[in-house]
Amino acid sequence: MELAKSIWPRSGGDAGNTARSDRAGPSRGEVAWRVELPPRALVRHARRGVVVGEDGLLRAVANGWLVGVELGVGIRWATRIDDPDCCSLPTALADGTTVLGTSRGMALHGCSGELLRFIPSELPLDDSGSSPAVTRGGALLATCPTGELLRLEGEAWVAVGDYGYDLVPPALFADDTLAVAGYAGAGYCRVRLDGQRVWRTELKDADLLPVVSSRQDSAAGSVNDEVTHFYREDGARLGVYPRAAIVSEHPSGWAALSDGELALLDPGGAPLWTRPLAFERRGWGVQQAIVDGAGNLYAPTARGVVSFAADGRERFATELEGARGSALALVEEGAFALFAGDALLILR
């Protein structure tokens, strides 16, 4: 398996969960296009988000459906999700396949949304909502609420290790080692695919989505301890930010999204600026701030979305009824997608 080389193949953007792109984001925050989605199929299914395949087709999950959307045209196909406990947003692969994590295993869908195969797991799988991880070497990874990290070999899941519980998808370093947030177990650590530990940190209750930057620094947050830690590639701690934040990579260091605040931090976690924000975390990492090629930040709010320039100046604030809970995704130059109510919106 190979991650799609598209603008946004996973909920975290790339294999490092950086939520950063070299493309330009929206400049005005205006709704340029909307498409109504199929009616709600599952009451319990609350995940909403978009990824982009190499063919440019959006793969959207919302309302119990996996939907293929062509920008500016509309819905190309829609597949009802069978699992009422469907957990994840999708991952787009280079061959056009879409991977969707469910509570019972991984579903692989073809270019037209058809179910190609289902790979069951004896263990229940992660319910954080973040997209499944795929290594550069082609291994599909799954995580479990009971703490197991699994890799797919053929049609079987093989245990990499047990790291605590409520394990979210790992972030990948350039050498395919994994940044693992092992809550109440191994803590925040770096491991190889064979389970060998490279290093382990003092952050024992890491539970938010880990991020590995292009610099190979990394970050992990703890809701339990209300902190976010930052580390060098060798595991030495760079610093601590005193809030439980979902982070994204920024040219200046990090963008940190926490309840009530968006901050731009230096590489060690010291604030360069902070802004109050009507934001309350839902889940463990799906709602990241996006960072575009110019260093502009885009963050979800309770009322819609807001953007700040790298110097902290507000660029726009757009109110969108029903947008709360949607992940943001860059979908083409100058545009990102999010959900408001039962509609998929494209903002420019």
C-alpha positions, -999 to 999 in steps of 0.1 A, spaced: 0 0 0 11 35 -7 -3 68 6 -17 89 -22 5 118 -34 -23 143 -33 -28 176 -15 -46 160 15 -46 121 16 -53 118 53 -71 137 81 -37 149 94 -25 157 59 6 136 56 22 106 73 35 128 101 0 142 109 15 177 103 -17 193 89 7 215 68 8 220 30 29 240 6 -2 251 -12 -21 283 -6 -52 283 15 -83 304 12 -78 342 11 -114 354 18 -132 326 36 -162 328 13 -183 298 4 -176 292 -33 -194 259 -38 -216 235 -18 -231 201 -24 -258 184 -4 -249 150 9 -272 119 10 -296 119 39 -284 107 73 -280 69 73 -266 64 108 -276 84 138 -245 74 158 -220 81 130 -207 116 138 -174 117 119 -172 143 91 -142 150 70 -126 149 36 -94 135 20 -82 138 -16 -71 110 -40 -45 113 -67 -73 116 -92 -84 148 -75 -117 132 -63 -127 140 -28 -135 111 -5 -159 124 21 -172 107 52 -204 121 68 -238 109 80 -229 72 77 -218 75 40 -185 73 21 -190 97 -8 -169 105 -39 -172 142 -48 -158 159 -79 -150 195 -72 -174 218 -91 -195 189 -104 -210 170 -75 -214 135 -61 -199 108 -83 -208 79 -60 -220 72 -25 -215 40 -4 -234 34 27 -211 25 56 -223 -9 71 -207 -6 105 -229 15 129 -197 21 150 -176 33 120 -147 50 136 -123 68 112 -120 93 85 -106 78 53 -71 74 39 -65 78 2 -40 54 -14 -20 59 -46 -39 32 -65 -73 49 -59 -83 27 -30 -99 44 0 -92 28 35 -118 33 62 -113 21 97 -143 6 115 -147 -9 150 -144 -44 135 -116 -40 110 -104 -20 79 -126 -16 48 -109 -10 15 -131 7 -12 -123 10 -49 -123 39 -72 -161 39 -75 -167 34 -38 -173 -3 -41 -161 -25 -12 -130 -44 -24 -123 -63 8 -128 -61 45 -99 -71 68 -115 -80 102 -97 -76 135 -103 -98 166 -96 -66 186 -118 -35 184 -101 -7 165 -95 29 174 -124 52 178 -106 86 177 -117 94 142 -83 101 127 -74 84 94 -55 51 94 -17 54 90 3 39 62 41 36 64 63 46 35 73 10 33 36 1 26 24 -12 59 -12 -4 69 -14 3 107 -43 0 131 -46 10 167 -69 -2 194 -86 13 225 -70 -15 245 -35 -2 235 -24 -25 208 -6 -13 177 -11 -36 147 3 -38 113 -12 -57 84 7 -86 69 -12 -102 40 -47 -108 54 -36 -109 91 -30 -83 117 3 -87 136 10 -70 169 38 -44 170 33 -39 207 10 -29 235 14 7 246 -14 16 271 -50 22 260 -71 45 238 -43 45 213 -46 70 184 -29 66 150 9 71 152 29 97 133 57 86 111 93 97 112 113 98 79 128 63 86 93 47 91 97 46 129 66 55 147 57 83 172 32 66 196 11 83 222 7 54 247 -16 67 274 -12 52 308 13 26 295 45 32 275 38 69 274 50 89 244 77 69 227 93 61 193 93 25 181 102 4 151 78 -17 132 91 -48 149 82 -33 183 118 -23 192 118 9 212 141 37 200 133 61 229 107 67 256 99 101 272 87 112 306 52 120 292 33 90 305 -3 101 297 1 112 261 -33 108 245 -37 135 217 -27 129 181 12 129 179 28 149 152 63 146 135 74 177 116 95 178 85 123 189 108 118 155 125 110 172 158 78 158 173 50 168 196 24 150 218 -3 163 241 -19 151 273 -54 160 283 -49 143 316 -19 165 325 -30 196 305 3 199 287 19 195 253 56 183 250 80 189 222 110 167 214 140 166 192 145 136 168 167 119 194 140 121 221 155 150 241 127 174 252 127 208 236 100 224 258 65 223 273 34 242 264 10 244 295 -21 234 276 -35 202 261 -32 210 224 -37 194 191 -7 207 171 3 212 135 36 220 120 44 257 112 75 272 96 80 291 129 75 260 150 40 248 158 4 258 156 -14 247 188 -52 244 190 -66 239 225 -99 246 242 -105 284 239 -72 292 223 -51 291 191 -14 298 195 17 300 174 47 285 192 84 283 186 100 249 182 103 245 220 67 254 227 71 290 238 42 312 226 50 337 198 13 348 200 -20 335 213 -56 343 202 -88 335 221 -109 311 201 -144 297 204 -132 262 201 -139 231 222 -120 199 214 -141 170 201 -122 138 200 -84 133 201 -70 150 171 -93 152 141 -99 190 144 -64 202 137 -55 237 126 -43 238 89 -11 256 80 -7 267 43 24 275 22 25 311 34 23 301 70 -13 312 74 -33 293 100 -69 281 96 -88 268 126 -123 254 132 -145 273 157 -179 267 173 -194 291 147 -173 282 116 -137 288 107 -111 316 113 -78 324 97 -48 342 110 -16 353 92 18 341 106 21 375 124 -12 368 143 -33 392 122 -68 379 116 -74 374 79 -111 363 80 -137 348 103 -165 329 86 -197 319 104 -213 287 91 -243 272 108 -238 236 117 -200 235 110 -190 224 145 -172 190 145 -160 191 110 -123 184 101 -107 209 77 -89 198 46 -71 216 18 -85 202 -14 -69 224 -41 -49 256 -45 -67 283 -26 -95 262 -13 -104 240 16 -134 218 25 -155 214 56 -190 203 65 -219 225 77 -250 207 85 -255 180 58 -237 200 31 -200 199 20 -187 234 16 -157 247 -4 -142 279 9 -119 302 -10 
